[in-house]
Amino acid sequence: MKGFVFHGPGKSAWEEVPDPGIEEPTDAIVRVETTTICGTDLHILKGDVPEVRPGTVLGHEAVGEIVEIGGDVHTVQPGDRVLVSCITACGRCGYCWERTYSQCRGGGGWILGRVTDGTQAEFVRVPFADLSVHTLPGAMDGRDAVLLADIFPTAYEVGVLNGHVRPGDSVAVVGAGPIGLAAIAMAGLFAPGRIVAVDLAASRLDAAKQLGADALADAREAPEQLIADLTDGLGADVAVEAVGAPESFELCTRVVRPGGRVANVGVHGRPVTLHLEELWSRNLTITTGLVDTYSTPTLLRMAAAGRVPTSSLITHTFTLDQMEEAYDVFGRGADTGALKVVLGGEQHEVVAVRAA
């Protein structure tokens, strides 16, 4: 088969790789119908995630068809159409019992496209399939469903729920890229008083307005003052960091009110200064987190009912063999206007899967 392979910082290619096979009785093999590219994948290509070794197939989000299962898989069968979660869960360790699947100590967590071959390929082996794939409801479009593998659960759990967004709150979302836009949409479910979107790109601020932002702030033009003006000088109740840069994190700590919450969602590849000399007396709560995807079944039901605006974020579509072009377009989002790019593979009439 073919897959998108990381060969070290700045080096990658769509190339021939070995077909996956069942290695453990809890595995499933999925033929990839639809996949996408995450901002985290761009961080990997920059060398920000050193545990990803050269030779790894990237990607941790997919929709596809089960083509083979191990003997201990009971919740899905060959032929089932499923969502492949970005987080894998063994279901047995203490963290999994607490639904903190991202910290799984039984061989799961964020492993796809990080420490094992991922979903940006024609086929993918999914460990612990019973808890790591979700059967799609009805005839849900794979383009919509694939955004529920990572971006929407991340925005919902790590941004909105960790930030304890409540009715009437003022919410500042710093970064109107895909994850920030998803956070804006998810925050809107909780009836905040106002949502302020902060970004550098006018096109992304326009998208933020379409998804429910009440006020827009150019990051270069004193967003602190706009947020202060909108909140009678107090600051936002919740600030969601959705970039993964020192400047954006520090901005969040400046625009949040005393007693407010900063929810960090962005993936950071550089050290960030925590100004405790200024923050220690402000009663702030700062949360970080890798998504656990415990909300995925709920979000799937909501999406099936039309309550999650997944398709609003999709700006470009490609075939799987256009992976390198898709990465270029997505990586230059400020120039291309790309928010989420979706890649769909060909339908295979005959499936050849390597035996274990």
C-alpha positions as CSV (number, residue, x, y, z in Angstrom):
1,M,0.0,0.0,0.0
2,K,1.0,3.7,0.1
3,G,1.3,6.0,3.1
4,F,2.6,9.4,4.0
5,V,5.9,8.7,5.7
6,F,7.9,11.1,8.0
7,H,11.6,10.9,7.3
8,G,12.8,13.6,9.8
9,P,12.2,17.3,10.2
10,G,11.2,18.8,6.9
11,K,11.3,15.5,5.1
12,S,8.3,13.4,4.1
13,A,6.8,11.5,1.2
14,W,3.8,9.6,-0.1
15,E,5.4,6.2,-0.9
16,E,5.1,2.5,-0.8
17,V,5.0,1.0,2.7
18,P,4.2,-2.5,4.1
19,D,0.6,-3.5,4.4
20,P,-0.6,-3.7,8.0
21,G,-1.6,-7.0,9.6
22,I,-3.2,-8.2,12.8
23,E,-0.5,-8.2,15.5
24,E,-2.6,-8.5,18.6
25,P,-6.0,-10.2,19.1
26,T,-7.4,-6.7,20.0
27,D,-6.4,-5.2,16.6
28,A,-8.6,-4.2,13.6
29,I,-7.5,-3.4,10.1
30,V,-9.3,-0.4,8.6
31,R,-9.4,0.5,4.9
32,V,-9.1,4.3,5.0
33,E,-12.0,6.0,3.2
34,T,-11.3,9.6,4.5
35,T,-8.5,11.2,6.4
36,T,-7.3,14.7,7.2
37,I,-4.3,16.6,8.3
38,C,-4.0,18.1,11.8
39,G,-1.9,21.0,13.0
40,T,-0.1,18.5,15.2
41,D,1.1,16.8,12.0
42,L,2.7,20.1,11.0
43,H,4.4,20.2,14.4
44,I,5.8,16.7,13.8
45,L,7.2,17.7,10.4
46,K,8.9,20.7,12.1
47,G,10.6,18.4,14.6
48,D,8.5,19.6,17.5
49,V,7.5,16.0,18.5
50,P,10.8,14.2,18.9
51,E,9.3,10.8,19.8
52,V,8.1,10.4,16.2
53,R,10.8,8.4,14.5
54,P,11.7,8.5,10.8
55,G,9.8,5.9,8.9
56,T,6.5,6.5,10.7
57,V,3.3,6.8,8.7
58,L,1.7,10.0,9.9
59,G,-2.0,10.7,10.7
60,H,-4.3,10.0,13.6
61,E,-7.8,10.7,12.2
62,A,-9.8,8.6,9.7
63,V,-13.1,7.2,8.6
64,G,-13.0,3.8,6.9
65,E,-14.3,0.2,6.7
66,I,-13.3,-2.6,8.9
67,V,-11.7,-5.3,6.8
68,E,-10.2,-7.7,9.4
69,I,-10.4,-8.1,13.2
70,G,-8.5,-10.0,15.8
71,G,-10.0,-12.7,17.8
72,D,-10.7,-10.5,20.9
73,V,-12.5,-7.7,19.0
74,H,-16.3,-7.9,19.8
75,T,-17.8,-4.5,19.1
76,V,-17.2,-4.3,15.3
77,Q,-17.1,-6.7,12.4
78,P,-15.7,-6.6,8.9
79,G,-17.8,-4.4,6.7
80,D,-18.6,-1.9,9.5
81,R,-18.0,1.7,8.6
82,V,-16.2,3.4,11.5
83,L,-14.5,6.5,12.8
84,V,-10.9,5.9,13.9
85,S,-10.3,7.9,17.1
86,C,-7.1,9.9,17.5
87,I,-6.7,8.3,20.9
88,T,-6.3,4.6,21.5
89,A,-7.5,3.1,24.8
90,C,-6.6,-0.3,26.3
91,G,-9.7,-0.2,28.6
92,R,-7.9,-1.9,31.5
93,C,-5.5,0.5,33.1
94,G,-6.5,3.0,35.9
95,Y,-6.5,6.0,33.5
96,C,-8.8,4.2,31.1
97,W,-11.2,3.4,34.0
98,E,-11.3,7.1,34.7
99,R,-11.9,7.9,31.0
100,T,-8.6,9.7,30.8
101,Y,-7.7,7.7,27.7
102,S,-5.0,10.0,26.6
103,Q,-2.8,8.9,29.5
104,C,-3.5,5.2,28.9
105,R,-0.7,3.0,30.5
106,G,-1.7,-0.2,28.7
107,G,-0.2,0.6,25.3
108,G,-2.7,3.2,24.2
109,G,-3.0,7.0,24.3
110,W,-1.9,9.0,21.3
111,I,0.0,6.4,19.4
112,L,-1.3,6.5,15.8
113,G,1.0,8.6,13.7
114,R,3.3,9.0,16.7
115,V,4.8,5.7,17.9
116,T,2.9,3.4,15.5
117,D,1.9,3.9,11.9
118,G,-1.0,6.2,11.4
119,T,-4.0,6.9,9.2
120,Q,-2.6,8.8,6.3
121,A,-2.4,5.6,4.3
122,E,-4.6,3.2,2.4
123,F,-4.9,0.9,5.4
124,V,-4.2,1.3,9.1
125,R,-3.9,-1.1,12.0
126,V,-5.9,0.1,15.0
127,P,-4.9,-1.4,18.3
128,F,-7.6,-2.0,21.0
129,A,-10.3,-1.6,18.4
130,D,-13.2,-2.2,20.8
131,L,-12.6,1.2,22.4
132,S,-10.7,3.0,19.6
133,V,-13.1,2.9,16.7
134,H,-16.8,4.1,16.7
135,T,-19.4,2.7,14.3
136,L,-20.9,5.6,12.3
137,P,-24.6,6.3,12.7
138,G,-26.6,5.9,9.5
139,A,-25.1,7.2,6.3
140,M,-23.0,9.9,7.8
141,D,-20.7,11.6,5.3
142,G,-17.1,10.7,5.9
143,R,-16.0,14.3,5.3
144,D,-18.1,15.4,8.3
145,A,-17.3,12.4,10.5
146,V,-13.6,12.5,10.2
147,L,-13.5,15.9,12.0
148,L,-14.9,14.1,15.0
149,A,-11.8,12.0,15.3
150,D,-9.8,14.8,16.9
151,I,-10.5,18.4,16.3
152,F,-14.0,18.7,17.7
153,P,-13.4,16.4,20.7
154,T,-10.3,18.4,21.4
155,A,-12.0,21.8,21.2
156,Y,-14.9,20.5,23.3
157,E,-13.0,18.7,26.1
158,V,-9.7,20.6,26.3
159,G,-11.0,24.0,25.5
160,V,-14.7,24.4,26.4
161,L,-15.1,21.8,29.2
162,N,-11.7,22.3,30.8
163,G,-12.3,26.1,30.6
164,H,-15.7,25.6,32.3
165,V,-17.5,27.8,29.9
166,R,-20.8,28.8,31.4
167,P,-23.9,30.7,30.3
168,G,-23.2,34.4,30.2
169,D,-19.4,34.0,30.2
170,S,-17.1,36.2,28.1
171,V,-14.9,33.8,26.1
172,A,-11.7,34.8,24.2
173,V,-10.4,32.3,21.7
174,V,-6.9,33.2,20.7
175,G,-6.2,31.5,17.4
176,A,-8.9,31.1,14.7
177,G,-7.4,28.2,13.0
178,P,-9.3,24.9,12.8
179,I,-9.1,24.1,16.5
180,G,-10.0,27.6,17.5
181,L,-12.9,27.7,15.2
182,A,-14.1,24.3,16.6
183,A,-13.8,25.8,20.1
184,I,-15.9,28.8,19.0
185,A,-18.6,26.5,17.7
186,M,-18.5,24.3,20.8
187,A,-18.5,27.2,23.2
188,G,-21.6,28.4,21.5
189,L,-23.5,25.4,22.8
190,F,-23.2,26.8,26.4
191,A,-24.8,30.2,25.6
192,P,-21.9,32.5,26.6
193,G,-22.5,36.2,26.8
194,R,-19.9,36.9,24.1
195,I,-17.2,35.2,22.2
196,V,-14.1,37.1,21.0
197,A,-11.9,35.6,18.3
198,V,-8.3,36.7,18.0
199,D,-6.2,36.0,14.9
200,L,-3.8,37.5,12.4
201,A,-5.6,36.4,9.3
202,A,-8.7,38.2,8.1
203,S,-10.1,35.1,6.4
204,R,-10.0,33.1,9.6
205,L,-11.6,35.9,11.5
206,D,-14.4,35.9,8.9
207,A,-14.8,32.2,9.5
208,A,-14.9,32.8,13.2
209,K,-17.8,35.2,12.7
210,Q,-19.7,32.6,10.7
211,L,-19.3,30.1,13.5
212,G,-20.6,32.3,16.2
213,A,-17.9,34.8,17.3
214,D,-19.5,38.1,18.4
215,A,-16.3,40.2,18.2
216,L,-13.2,39.9,16.1
217,A,-9.7,41.2,17.0
218,D,-6.6,41.4,14.9
219,A,-3.8,40.0,17.1
220,R,-1.5,42.9,15.9
221,E,-4.0,45.6,17.0
222,A,-4.1,45.5,20.8
223,P,-6.7,42.7,21.4
224,E,-6.3,43.3,25.1
225,Q,-7.9,46.7,24.8
226,L,-10.9,45.4,22.8
227,I,-11.5,42.6,25.3
228,A,-11.2,45.0,28.2
229,D,-13.7,47.4,26.6
230,L,-16.2,44.6,26.1
231,T,-15.9,43.4,29.7
232,D,-16.0,46.6,31.6
233,G,-12.2,46.4,32.2
234,L,-12.3,43.0,33.9
235,G,-11.2,40.7,31.1
236,A,-12.6,37.4,29.7
237,D,-14.0,34.8,32.0
238,V,-12.3,32.1,29.8
239,A,-9.4,32.4,27.4
240,V,-8.8,29.5,25.1
241,E,-5.2,29.2,23.7
242,A,-5.5,27.6,20.3
243,V,-2.2,28.3,18.6
244,G,0.6,26.7,20.5
245,A,3.0,29.7,20.6
246,P,4.5,31.5,23.6
247,E,3.0,34.8,22.4
248,S,-0.5,33.5,22.3
249,F,-0.3,31.8,25.6
250,E,1.0,34.9,27.3
251,L,-1.8,36.9,25.6
252,C,-4.4,34.6,27.1
253,T,-3.0,35.2,30.6
254,R,-3.2,39.0,30.0
255,V,-6.8,39.1,28.7
256,V,-8.4,36.8,31.3
257,R,-10.0,38.4,34.4
258,P,-9.0,37.8,38.0
259,G,-10.4,34.4,39.0
260,G,-10.7,33.4,35.3
261,R,-9.7,30.3,33.4
262,V,-7.0,29.8,30.8
263,A,-7.5,26.6,28.8
264,N,-4.5,25.7,26.7
265,V,-5.3,23.6,23.6
266,G,-2.4,24.5,21.3
267,V,0.6,22.1,20.8
268,H,3.7,23.9,22.0
269,G,7.1,23.2,20.5
270,R,8.9,26.0,22.4
271,P,9.2,26.9,26.0
272,V,6.7,29.4,27.3
273,T,7.3,31.9,30.1
274,L,4.8,31.7,32.9
275,H,4.8,35.2,34.5
276,L,4.0,34.1,38.1
277,E,5.4,37.4,39.3
278,E,2.3,38.9,37.7
279,L,-0.2,36.0,37.9
280,W,0.3,34.6,41.4
281,S,-2.2,37.0,43.0
282,R,-4.9,36.9,40.3
283,N,-6.5,33.6,41.3
284,L,-6.2,32.1,37.7
285,T,-6.9,28.5,36.8
286,I,-4.7,27.3,33.9
287,T,-5.4,23.9,32.4
288,T,-3.6,21.9,29.8
289,G,-4.5,18.6,28.2
290,L,-4.4,16.1,25.5
291,V,-7.8,15.1,24.3
292,D,-9.3,11.9,25.9
293,T,-12.1,11.5,23.3
294,Y,-14.6,10.4,25.9
295,S,-17.0,12.8,24.3
296,T,-16.8,11.2,20.8
297,P,-20.0,9.1,21.0
298,T,-21.9,12.2,22.2
299,L,-20.5,14.3,19.4
300,L,-21.3,11.6,16.8
301,R,-25.0,11.7,17.9
302,M,-25.0,15.5,17.8
303,A,-23.4,15.5,14.4
304,A,-26.0,13.1,13.1
305,A,-28.7,15.5,14.3
306,G,-27.0,18.4,12.6
307,R,-25.8,20.0,15.8
308,V,-22.1,20.1,15.1
309,P,-21.0,22.3,12.1
310,T,-18.2,20.0,10.9
311,S,-18.6,20.8,7.1
312,S,-18.2,24.5,7.8
313,L,-14.5,24.0,8.4
314,I,-13.7,22.0,5.3
315,T,-12.2,24.2,2.6
316,H,-10.2,21.8,0.4
317,T,-10.6,18.2,-0.7
318,F,-8.0,15.9,-2.2
319,T,-7.5,12.3,-3.1
320,L,-5.2,10.2,-1.0
321,D,-2.4,10.3,-3.6
322,Q,-2.5,14.1,-3.5
323,M,-1.2,14.0,0.1
324,E,1.9,16.1,-0.5
325,E,-0.1,18.8,-2.3
326,A,-2.6,18.7,0.6
327,Y,0.1,19.2,3.1
328,D,1.4,22.2,1.2
329,V,-2.0,23.8,1.0
330,F,-2.8,23.2,4.6
331,G,0.7,24.3,5.8
332,R,0.2,27.6,4.0
333,G,-3.2,28.2,5.4
334,A,-2.7,32.0,5.8
335,D,-2.0,32.2,2.0
336,T,-4.4,29.5,0.7
337,G,-7.3,30.1,3.1
338,A,-7.2,26.4,4.1
339,L,-9.0,25.5,7.3
340,K,-9.4,21.8,7.2
341,V,-8.4,19.7,4.2
342,V,-10.0,16.3,3.7
343,L,-8.5,13.5,1.7
344,G,-10.6,10.6,0.3
345,G,-9.2,7.3,-0.9
346,E,-10.4,5.1,-3.7
347,Q,-12.8,2.3,-3.0
348,H,-11.0,-1.1,-3.2
349,E,-13.0,-4.0,-4.6
350,V,-10.4,-6.6,-3.5
351,V,-8.7,-6.1,-0.1
352,A,-5.3,-7.8,0.4
353,V,-4.2,-7.7,4.0
354,R,-1.0,-9.3,5.2
355,A,-1.5,-12.1,7.6
356,A,-0.2,-11.7,11.2
